[in-house]
Amino acid sequence: MGPTETLDAIRKNIVGFDLNPLAVIAARTNYILALGDLLKEAKNLGPEGIDIPVYQCDSVLTPSKGEGLFGSGKYPLPTSVGIFEIPAAFATKPRMEILANLLDECVESGVHEDVFLKRLAKNADLFSKELEEGRQSLSVLFQHLVELHRQELNGRWARIIKNAFAPIFFASDPADYIVGNPPWVNWEHLPDEYRRSTMQLCAIVISEIPINVHHSLTTVTDRRSLQGDVVRIQRCFAAKNCHSIVADDEMIWLLFDSIANF
């Protein structure tokens, strides 16, 4: 395998997720330093270089399709500036890349909404039906980002949208190994809205945790923390590819006992 192929293989196989923006910056920096001389091969992988596959996102509370008459066919994505609704046609990695890049470019350059939609339909190879079904959501999304840009609140929202979907894209190709930390933030210290949003999801996996393990967790904090870890691991691992987990001494036996049931 030559250096260009090595660089491409590394980027496709070593991926990171974290909610903390400082942790993401640090991880991306270390990723670049670890690549070393291989970075010289980036120009061979595309005229615009490469993206470092470390994403600021939530690997537990991932985007999900809306429900009901007005929510179906869209992925609502709550943010600090409102809810972005993403058409289901863009819930694939190639199309999301195109959507994020065009949003950044068109908002920054000040093009008209119709120009954005026309370019998006062509670049993403949308069917006529897909464009018509997603037109309203795409128009609202574009105008929302234009207004944020006008208020100097742009903040790379297109990249935030792209990052939020990253765990979904990689779920179809589960990892062989996870390297990560146990939860350092206690359950009771998480924001109320986040705890409410994840409670139903965590409840789904509690039945998967062995009864002796569940009873050994004496506090709600311990139970919720373990459930969060189990959700992450269950989503990121193929059932037969569980090889390695990094956790602290107090939780490692609990996690292994729990994962053994999957």
MARMAR-285099 format. One record per atom (N, C-alpha, C, O, CB): residue in three letters; y, z, x. Coordinates in steps of 0.02 Angstrom, whole numbers, plus 50000, padded with zeros to 5 digits. Each point is the difference from the previous one (the first is absolute). Last residue first. Glycine has a CB too. Layout:
MARMAR-285099
ALAYZX...
***
This chain:
MARMAR-285099
PHE495685120348747PHE500254993449981PHE499514994650021PHE500134994149988PHE501055010050023ASN498605020050034ASN499814998249932ASN500214992949981ASN499764997449950ASN500345014550020ALA500464998950239ALA499294998549999ALA499764997849931ALA499484996849994ALA500365011450098ILE502384999949957ILE499904992850009ILE499274998149997ILE499844994349983ILE501185005450086SER499585023349919SER500254996349942SER499854992750005SER499774996949951SER501135011450036ASP498565006150193ASP499575001449943ASP500214996049939ASP499574997749962ASP500235013750083PHE501554987150145PHE499374996650012PHE499525001349942PHE499654995449978PHE500515005650146LEU501935010049873LEU500074992849990LEU499344996450009LEU499844995549961LEU501335005350078LEU498925022250004LEU500104998849929LEU500034992549986LEU499704997549953LEU500915013450036TRP499284996750233TRP499355000549967TRP500054998849926TRP499534997549969TRP500115010550119ILE502374991550040ILE499564994550019ILE499325000549965ILE499734994949978ILE500855004450132MET501445015749880MET499844995549946MET499444995150016MET499744996749955MET501425004450009GLU499745016050187GLU499895003449937GLU499764995449945GLU499675002149953GLU501195006150081ASP499774984150189ASP499365003650000ASP499845003149932ASP499425000449981ASP500755002050139ASP501364975549885ASP500035006450034ASP499355003849990ASP499604998349956ASP501655002150029ALA498724972850025ALA500295005149956ALA500015006650038ALA499705000750053ALA499884993449843VAL499614977950115VAL500345005150039VAL500335004849952VAL500404997949958VAL499804994150138ILE497594989949896ILE500585002949966ILE500305005250047ILE499645003950030ILE499864994149854SER498524980150107SER500395005050036SER500605002349960SER500344995949969SER499294999050139HIS498574990049810HIS499785001650067HIS500385005950031HIS499705004150034HIS499994984149979CYS499704996549750CYS500315006350020CYS499725002050068CYS499435002150006CYS500725001449873ASN499294976749977ASN500354999350063ASN500365006350022ASN500434999850044ASN499714988449929LYS498625006149818LYS499535000350055LYS500344999650068LYS499674999550051LYS499494995349875ALA502105004749866ALA499525005549994ALA499545000750061ALA499835005650019ALA500224992849858ALA502424992450154ALA499424997349965ALA499465005450002ALA499965003850048ALA500334984049981PHE502355018749989PHE499344999050030PHE499534996249955PHE500005000949939PHE500165009650124CYS502124996149880CYS500054996450063CYS499324998450031CYS499964995850045CYS501135009749973ARG499265007049774ARG500324993549993ARG499954995950064ARG499954993949997ARG500825011049919GLN498405017450078GLN499614995949954GLN500294993049994GLN499624995249995GLN500065015149942ILE501505005850188ILE499404997850035ILE499584995549956ILE499734995050024ILE500285015650043ARG501944999249839ARG500174995450055ARG499374997150033ARG499954994050011ARG501115012550010VAL498645010049813VAL500254993849972VAL500154995050055VAL499794994249995VAL500695012149908VAL498925015350164VAL499424996349974VAL500224993449970VAL499674994950010VAL499735015949968ASP502275004150095ASP499654997050056ASP499414995849976ASP499884994650026ASP500465015150045GLY500845002449767GLY500414994650027GLY499664996650058GLY500024993850005GLY500995012349959GLN497975012949945GLN499934994349955GLN500414994150025GLN499784994249997GLN500025013649907LEU500385012750211LEU499364996750013LEU499924993949956LEU499774994850023LEU499745016250008SER502385002149933SER500044996850066SER499364996350016SER500014994350024SER500775014750014ARG499325003849765ARG500404993949994ARG500034996450067ARG499964993950002ARG500715011349906ARG498245015750089ARG499634995149960ARG500384993449995ARG499714994750009ARG499785014749926ASP501525009050175ASP499444997550038ASP499644994549962ASP499814994950029ASP500065016350026THR501874999849832THR500264996150056THR499444996950040THR500024994150017THR500985013349988VAL498515007849823VAL500164993449973VAL500254995550057VAL499844994050001VAL500435010949886THR498125015050187THR500664999149970THR500074992949973THR499654995450021THR500835013150057THR497524999750032THR500205005749959THR500674999149966THR500175003749955THR499195003350121LEU498444979050016LEU500724999150004LEU500325005049952LEU499994999049939LEU499904988650091SER497785010449981SER500235003050062SER500754999350010SER500295003450042SER498594994350007HIS499934992449767HIS500065007249991HIS500265003550063HIS500295005449996HIS498794994149920HIS500484977150088HIS500565001449955HIS500115007549992HIS500575002350000HIS499184987049939VAL498395003450186VAL500624998750035VAL500605001949956VAL500475003250023VAL498984987650044ASN498425010349840ASN500075005450049ASN500644999150040ASN500315005050020ASN498444996049987ILE500674982549834ILE500215006149967ILE500085005750051ILE500455004249992ILE498974992149904PRO501014977750169PRO499435004449988PRO500235006949975PRO500525002550021PRO498844991550067ILE502064983949864ILE499955004950053ILE499435004749985ILE499975002749944ILE501274996550080GLU499504983349827GLU499604997350055GLU499895005150056GLU499564999150042GLU500894989549930SER500915015249834SER499305000149980SER499554997450055SER499395001149999SER500964997449883ILE502005001050144ILE499765006950004ILE499275000449981ILE499635004250027ILE501515000049947VAL500284975750021VAL499555001150056VAL499725007050003VAL499535001350037VAL501094990150024ILE500945001749768ILE499434995349998ILE499505001650054ILE499404999549989ILE501354991749964ALA501355020050032ALA499505002749954ALA499384995649997ALA499455002449987ALA501475002849945CYS501004988250191CYS499615005050035CYS499455002949956CYS499465001850024CYS501545000950045LEU500504982149834LEU499594996650050LEU499565005050037LEU499414998650011LEU501474992650002GLN500705017149835GLN499464996649965GLN499534996550049GLN499395000149991GLN501364998349910MET501185012350187MET499535004849972MET499414996649965MET499435002150009MET501515005849977THR501094982150120THR499354999850035THR499475004549968THR499424999550017THR501204998050087SER501655000849811SER499744993150004SER499304999850031SER499594995949981SER501585000050029ARG500055024649976ARG499804997849933ARG499674993150004ARG499514998849965ARG501425007949984ARG499995001850248ARG499415003949982ARG499744997949931ARG499404999549989ARG501025010150081TYR501594981050006TYR499434997350037TYR499365003849982TYR499474997049993TYR501304999750102GLU501265010849813GLU499814993549971GLU499404997050036GLU499564997049968GLU501635001150000ASP499755022350115ASP499675000949935ASP499764993349971ASP499444999649975ASP501285010450005PRO499484993450289PRO500454999349942PRO499625000249934PRO499434997649996PRO501344995650075LEU498165020150134LEU500134993049984LEU500484999649940LEU500035004649960LEU498834992050084HIS500185023750047HIS500644998050030HIS500164992749987HIS500544997650019HIS499285011050068GLU498125002649847GLU500565002949962GLU500684998050027GLU500505001149967GLU498765008450004TRP498714983550140TRP500064997049933TRP500615002649963TRP500364996149969TRP498415002650027ASN501285001250273ASN499625003349947ASN500164996949932ASN500554997549988ASN499445013250078VAL500104977350176VAL500465002549948VAL499585003049944VAL499604996549969VAL501294994950061TRP498064998250154TRP500395005550029TRP500495003049949TRP500245005550010TRP499654989050103PRO497614991249884PRO500665000949968PRO500365006050029PRO499745005649998PRO499834989149897PRO498774992350267PRO499925003249935PRO500685001149970PRO500514999350034PRO498425006350002ASN500784973950134ASN500105007249996ASN499805002649932ASN500034996449951ASN500905002850132GLY498054978250054GLY500595002749966GLY500025007550000GLY499565003350026GLY500454986649905VAL498464986050104VAL500275004950046VAL500635002649968VAL500484996349990VAL499034997950113ILE498134991149820ILE500665002849984ILE500195005050054ILE499605004250018ILE500214994149857TYR498364979150101TYR500215006550026TYR500685002049971TYR500424995749988TYR498935002350118ASP499564982149826ASP499415003350028ASP500175007050024ASP499565004450000ASP500004984550035ALA501694996749756ALA499995001650072ALA499345003150020ALA499635002849959ALA501604998950038PRO499204980049793PRO500025007150020PRO499925001150075PRO499694996050035PRO499865006849854ASP501304978249944ASP499654999550065ASP499995006950031ASP500395001450046ASP499964986449971SER500705009049776SER499464995149992SER499604999050064SER499464997049999SER501224997349915ALA501275019750073ALA499445003249965ALA499414995249993ALA499425002149995ALA501395005249944PHE501424987850151PHE499485001650048PHE499395003149968PHE499485000850032PHE501395000750053PHE501074992549787PHE499774994050034PHE499415001550047PHE499554995950006PHE501614999649987ILE499935022349892ILE499634995849953ILE499704994050037ILE499434998149988ILE501325005549917PRO500715011150212PRO499335002849990PRO499574995949953PRO499394999850007PRO501095011350015ALA501834981850015ALA499544999150057ALA499315003149989ALA499514996750015ALA501495003150057PHE501114999849787PHE499394996649979PHE499474999550055PHE499444997849988PHE501264995749933ALA501485016250114ALA499685003949947ALA499344996949979ALA499545003649980ALA501585000049981ASN500344985450196ASN499615005550029ASN499625003849947ASN499435002250012ASN501414998750078LYS500634981949839LYS499424997350037LYS499575005650028LYS499384999749994LYS501294990150035ILE501365016349870ILE499534997449950ILE499364997550034ILE499455001649978ILE501514995249947ILE500785009650214ILE499715005949969ILE499494998049947ILE499475003049994ILE501605003450027ARG500204977050082ARG499485002550046ARG499665006249971ARG499415001150010ARG501244994350087ALA501174995449786ALA499444995349998ALA499435002350044ALA499424999249983ALA501384991449994TRP501265021250023TRP499575001649944TRP499404995249994TRP499465002149978TRP501535002549964ARG500955000950227ARG499364996550010ARG499505001549945ARG499415001550013ARG500794998950110GLY502165007149880GLY499495004250029GLY499324996850008GLY499495003650003GLY501115005549948ASN501704987949920ASN499424995650003ASN499405003650030ASN499475000249970ASN501304989950041LEU501605016249923LEU499415004349994LEU499364996050006LEU499475002149977LEU501195005749950GLU501774985550055GLU499805001950068GLU499455005249999GLU499975004650042GLU501194992949998GLN499764990349771GLN500225006950008GLN499855002750070GLN500105005950014GLN499714995849864ARG499514976650063ARG500725000049989ARG500285007150010ARG500565000850025ARG499324989749894HIS497795006650090HIS500324997150059HIS500765000149994HIS500355001450048HIS498644991349969LEU499755013949798LEU499945005050053LEU500334997650065LEU500325003950035LEU498615000249913GLU500944980649875GLU500485005349985GLU499985005650052GLU500525002650020GLU499364994749858VAL498544985450138VAL500674997350013VAL500535005349989VAL500475000750039VAL499144987849927LEU498185016549977LEU500095000350073LEU500684997150020LEU500315002350048LEU498464996749967HIS500645000049757HIS500035007050020HIS500145000650075HIS500425003950021HIS498784999249886GLN500394975750002GLN500675002449984GLN500095007350019GLN500555002050020GLN499494989849886PHE497814998850123PHE500484996750044PHE500715002649987PHE500365001750047PHE498914988049956LEU499015017849853LEU499915002650068LEU500524997150047LEU500315003750039LEU498474997649939VAL501134990249804VAL500275006850000VAL499955003150069VAL500475003350023VAL499204998049857SER499364977650093SER500734999549993SER500325006950002SER500515001050033SER499354988549899LEU497805009250067LEU500264997650064LEU500764999649998LEU500345001650049LEU498604992149971SER499925011749781SER499955005550048SER500294998050068SER500335004150032SER498645000049908GLN500944979249894GLN500475005349981GLN499985005850050GLN500535002450022GLN499324994449858ARG498614984950151ARG500704998150010ARG500495005849985ARG500455001450039ARG499234986949933GLY497785009450014GLY500345004650045GLY500744998950008GLY500335003850035GLY498614997050023GLU499624985649802GLU499835006949982GLU500385005150043GLU500155005549977GLU498724990549988GLU501374980850081GLU500305001649935GLU499865007349981GLU500445003449974GLU499434984749991LEU499145003450232LEU500735000450007LEU500325002149935LEU500455004250000LEU499514987050088GLU497745005049914GLU500155006050038GLU500765000950007GLU500265005549996GLU498664993250066LYS500264981649836LYS499905005849957LYS500195006450036LYS500305004549970LYS498784989349970SER500944986050182SER500555000349951SER499955006149955SER500515003249985SER499554984350018PHE498895014850238PHE499884995749943PHE500585000749951PHE500355005050000PHE498394996050015LEU501555003550252LEU499885002949934LEU499834994649949LEU500284994550001LEU500515014850027ASP499644993150231ASP499544995549965ASP499815002949932ASP499415000549983ASP500154995550128ALA502045012150060ALA499435004049980ALA499484996049962ALA499495002649979ALA501265007250016ASN501274979850081ASN499695003250059ASN499385004049982ASN499535000250039ASN501605000350012LYS500134988749773LYS499734995250047LYS499625003450057LYS499444998150015LYS501494994149956ALA500195021149868ALA499464996349967ALA499664995150048ALA499394999249999ALA501215002049891LEU501325010350186LEU499425004549994LEU499414996449968LEU499445000750023LEU501345009149968ARG501304979150023ARG499685000550066ARG499385004449997ARG499504998650033ARG501624999950021LYS500144999749750LYS499724993450017LYS499645000350067LYS499454997350007LYS501464997149927LEU500275024749992LEU499394998949961LEU499674993450017LEU499394999650003LEU501115007249906PHE501584998350196PHE499485004750021PHE499344998749963PHE499474999650031PHE501415009049993VAL501014979649908VAL499774997550065VAL499445004450026VAL499504997550026VAL501654997949999ASP499935011449779ASP499594994149987ASP499724997050065ASP499434997750002ASP501255000049896GLU500885020650113GLU499345002049976GLU499534994149989GLU499415000450016GLU501135009449930HIS501444987750233HIS499945001149928HIS499285001749982HIS499534998150035HIS501434994049944VAL500035014250267VAL499834994149961VAL499935001849926VAL499935005949983VAL499484989050116GLY501195018650114GLY500404999249940GLY499854993949958GLY500454997549966GLY500405008650093SER498235004550156SER500404993950005SER500404998649937SER500434995650000SER498725000050077GLU499385023549937GLU500475000450057GLU500464993950002GLU500595000750016GLU498565005950048VAL499124994149776VAL500505005149985VAL500535000350055VAL500595000449986VAL498555006249951CYS499034979050097CYS500444997549947CYS500535005149980CYS500574998149985CYS498494994949974GLU499285012750209GLU500404994250021GLU500514998049946GLU500594998950016GLU498454997250054ASP499405021449883ASP500445001850056ASP500484994450016ASP500615001150005ASP498495006350041LEU499244987949797LEU500495004849973LEU500505002150054LEU500605000049988LEU498545004249930LEU499064982350147LEU500504996349963LEU500535004649968LEU500594998249997LEU498554992949981ASN499035018650139ASN500414996150046ASN500564996349964ASN500564999850024ASN498454999050051ALA499395013149796ALA500435004650038ALA500464996250046ALA500595001550005ALA498525007249990LEU499284978849883LEU500495003149955LEU500495004450040LEU500614999549990LEU498555000249916ILE499014991050210ILE500484994849982ILE500565002949956ILE500594998650011ILE498504992649996GLU499115022850048GLU500384998350061GLU500554995049984GLU500575000850022GLU498415001350049MET499505002849760MET500485005550008MET500424998950063MET500605001550001MET498615006449940ARG499044977050016ARG500564999049953ARG500525005650006ARG500604998849993ARG498624995349928PRO498795007350213PRO500404994150017PRO500614999149955PRO500554998550023PRO498424996150019LYS499515023849910LYS500385000750062LYS500414993750017LYS500595000750015LYS498535007150025THR500394999149706THR499584997850055THR500434999950063THR500614999149996THR498654993949927ALA501485011149842ALA499605005550026ALA499474997650049ALA499445002650001ALA500755003649892PHE501464981449966PHE500195001350070PHE499625005950030PHE500195002650052PHE500944992849922ALA498684996949795ALA499844994250042ALA500145001250073ALA499754996350043ALA500504996449860ALA500335022849920ALA499325000750027ALA499804994150044ALA499565000750042ALA500155005849856PRO502885001750075PRO499504996349962PRO499315000450034PRO499964999950062PRO500944992349897ILE501005026950060ILE499744994450038ILE499474996349959ILE499515003149979ILE500735003050130GLU501975012249865GLU499414997349967GLU499784993650035GLU500384995150002GLU499975010149887PHE501165018650170PHE499914992850012PHE499364997849966PHE499485003250008PHE501144997450103ILE501125021349848ILE499314997350000ILE500034992550011ILE500324996349963ILE499295012849959GLY502255009650175GLY499754997349938GLY499294997350007GLY499685000750053GLY501494996549915VAL500055013050210VAL500534996249968VAL499774996849935VAL500354995649973VAL500135002250139SER498095015250033SER500595004349992SER500584996349965SER500475003249978SER499185003050123THR497874985749843THR500355001350062THR500615004449985THR500145001649943THR499474987350106PRO497895000049832PRO500575004549999PRO500315001050069PRO499635000750049PRO499855005249854LEU499064974049979LEU500055003650064LEU500615004549999LEU500564997650012LEU498864992850049PRO498774993949768PRO500625003950006PRO499995004050065PRO499515003450015PRO500604997249859TYR498644976150051TYR499895006250037TYR500665003750004TYR500444997950039TYR498604997050028LYS499894985949747LYS500505002050049LYS499795006550034LYS499645004049972LYS501264990349961GLY497954995049882GLY500154994350043GLY500525001550053GLY500224995550036GLY499504997349869SER500355022549880SER499434996450026SER500224994050041SER500514996949987SER498815006749915GLY502175011549972GLY499835001750069GLY499444996050031GLY499934999950061GLY500465011249912PHE500524988049796PHE500534998050046PHE499835001550073PHE500364997850045PHE500455004249864LEU497635003049910LEU500274993449986LEU500494997650052LEU499994994250020LEU499855008249860GLY498395016050202GLY500374998849939GLY500294993149996GLY499924995950045GLY500345016149953GLU499334999850243GLU499604999649939GLU500454998749940GLU500615000750003GLU498555007250046GLY500814987850243GLY500285003349942GLY499564998949939GLY499544995950001GLY501605002650046LYS497945001750212LYS500274995849947LYS500275004249942LYS499725005249982LYS499474985950050SER500855018850217SER499494998149952SER500334996149943SER500605000749987SER498695009550042PRO501165000350247PRO500224996649939PRO499414998149955PRO499474998050024PRO501514997650039THR498655025750092THR500154992950011THR500244996849935THR499865002649946THR499284996950146LEU500375024950019LEU500324997849939LEU500244992850010LEU500594998850012LEU499775013149959VAL498454996750211VAL499685003249942VAL500294997249935VAL499634997449958VAL500185013050109SER501004983650152SER499314997449995SER499625003349943SER499434998049986SER500584999950136ASP502674996149935ASP499575005549977ASP499304997249990ASP499894995649958ASP501095010449986CYS501064985350234CYS499744999649932CYS499565006049985CYS499875004150044CYS500174983349961GLN501124997750204GLN500245006049967GLN499814999649927GLN500314996349961GLN500665005050121TYR497744986550134TYR500394999549939TYR500225006849974TYR499625004850000TYR499754984849972VAL499694994150246VAL500065007149983VAL500495000449943VAL500584998050007VAL499165006050113PRO499464975750025PRO499695002149937PRO499975007649991PRO499475002949992PRO499874986750012ILE502384991850118ILE499575005550021ILE499715003249937ILE500395002349958ILE500294999750149ASP500104971749924ASP500165006549970ASP499525005150029ASP499424998650011ASP501014996049883ILE500444981650230ILE499495003749963ILE500305006249967ILE500515002650022ILE498604993150057GLY502004978749995GLY499695005850032GLY499495003449955GLY499694996749959GLY501355004850107GLU500174978049883GLU500405006049988GLU499715006250032GLU500225005649986GLU500154989349908PRO498574983250116PRO500684999350028PRO500435006249992PRO500475001050038PRO499444987049937GLY497375013150051GLY500494998049951GLY500694999850029GLY500155003850045GLY499145000949866LEU498725000650213LEU499755001749933LEU500494998149945LEU499875001349941LEU499485007950110ASN501024988950189ASN499454995549984ASN499725001249930ASN499604996049975ASN500135003550145LYS501985014249981LYS500284993449982LYS499464995049982LYS500144995149966LYS500815007250110ALA498495019650005ALA500235000049931ALA500264993249978ALA499904998049943ALA500395014050069GLU498854996250208GLU499624995049962GLU500264999449928GLU499764995749963GLU499245006750108LYS501795013750090LYS500224993450022LYS499674994449960LYS500244994449998LYS499945010350117LEU499235018449862LEU500584998049960LEU500264993150020LEU500324996649960LEU499975015450027LEU497974999950131LEU499764995749945LEU500584997749956LEU499944994949966LEU498975011250036ASP501305009750183ASP500094993050016ASP499764995349945ASP500184994149999ASP499705008950120GLY500325021049794GLY500174998150068GLY500124992650009GLY500394996949963GLY498965012750075LEU499835006849779LEU499854992950006LEU500164997350069LEU499674995550025LEU500545003249853ALA500345023750061ALA499294999250014ALA499804992750007ALA499544998450037ALA500255012249901LEU502434995150000LEU499885002050069LEU499274998950019LEU499844997950056LEU501095010549936ILE499684988049784ILE500294994850043ILE499865001650073ILE499824995550039ILE501075002349876TYR498475018349929TYR499594994049991TYR500244994550047TYR499604996750034TYR500185006449845ASN501485016650104ASN499405001050040ASN499534994049997ASN499674998350049ASN500435014049932THR501804987349881THR500214999950071THR499405000750046THR499934996450049THR501185008549919ARG498554997349801ARG500134993150018ARG500204999350073ARG499794995450035ARG500565002449847ALA499365023950031ALA499364996550005ALA500094992750020ALA499624997350040ALA499925010449873ALA502395005550047ALA499655002350060ALA499344996350010ALA499834998050056ALA500705013349930ILE500674984649816ILE500374997450058ILE499655001950065ILE499924995850045ILE501165005049891VAL498055008249867VAL499884992850002VAL500354996950061VAL499714995950035VAL500185003949839ALA500505022950078ALA499324999150025ALA499834992650007ALA499664998050047ALA500005012949899LEU502384994749956LEU500025001550072LEU499314999250031LEU499934997650057LEU501025010349924PRO499294989649783PRO500284994450037PRO500045001250076PRO499924995350039PRO500735001949860ASN497535012649920ASN500585002350038ASN500294994350042ASN499654997350043ASN499865014349961LEU498474986249865LEU500585000649956LEU500635001750038LEU500554998249978LEU498695005449933ASP498544981850175ASP500295006750000ASP500615000049955ASP500364995049996ASP499225007250120PHE498204981449998PHE500405001749941PHE500305007050010PHE499665004450026PHE499614988349898GLY499484985350236GLY500215006849987GLY500425000749936GLY500384995549983GLY499595006450139VAL498054981850031VAL500545000249950VAL500175007349986VAL499575004450001VAL500044984749948ILE498794992550201ILE500295006750010ILE500645000449958ILE500504996950017ILE499015004150101ASN499194978949881ASN499505005349996ASN500265007050011ASN499655004849986ASN499564986850052LYS502024986949974LYS499634999649938LYS499545006049989LYS499795001549944LYS500254986250065ARG501265009650191ARG500465000749943ARG499625000049933ARG500215003349953ARG500684991150115ILE497895001650133ILE500265006949999ILE500435001149938ILE499925005149966ILE500064995350160ALA499244977949916ALA499465004349977ALA500235007349996ALA499825003649953ALA499344988650097ASP502324991650040ASP499914998949928ASP499465004649972ASP500095002749945ASP500264985450070LEU500015012150218LEU500585002749965LEU499924999449925LEU500145004749963LEU500584992450135THR497644992850034THR499965007350005THR500575003349963THR499905004849962THR499534994150148GLU500564977749913GLU499505002149950GLU499925007650000GLU499895003049948GLU499514986150066THR501995001750149THR500304998849934THR499525002349945THR500215003249952THR500434987050094PRO498615011050182PRO500525005049983PRO500324999049931PRO500155004949966PRO500074996050156GLY497254990249911GLY500614999550039GLY500525005049977GLY499905003549951GLY499864984550067MET497445012449975MET500605000049958MET500625000050044MET500085004350043MET499305001849865
***
